[in-house]
Amino acid sequence: MEEPWDFEFVSRIVDGLVSFLSEFVEDWLANDMRVAIFKILFSWLVFSLIAIHFAWKVYGNTVNDMYYRQGTGGQNGGTPDAAPHFSGWESAAGEAFKTHRE
């Protein structure tokens, strides 16, 4: 069973949205300085998003391949399966550590 307040709530939201849009269209059609600034900034935002979209279509695979390197290093250049031999570290590990008193 549907309650009557649901319809009233939805009706209020729709009325508020319609009034906001009608006021927005009035301001958009007015020759006001703030509307002109908004149009310029909005156009710049849309142009930037379109440029990013096309740049990603053209260079996206290249960037993806640079980030996710293929090979024995694993993803993102992790440690390889066979680590190199560090003889300097091994010889230093065999020595006893010096204490502060020495």
Disulfide bonds with the S-S distance in Angstrom:
none
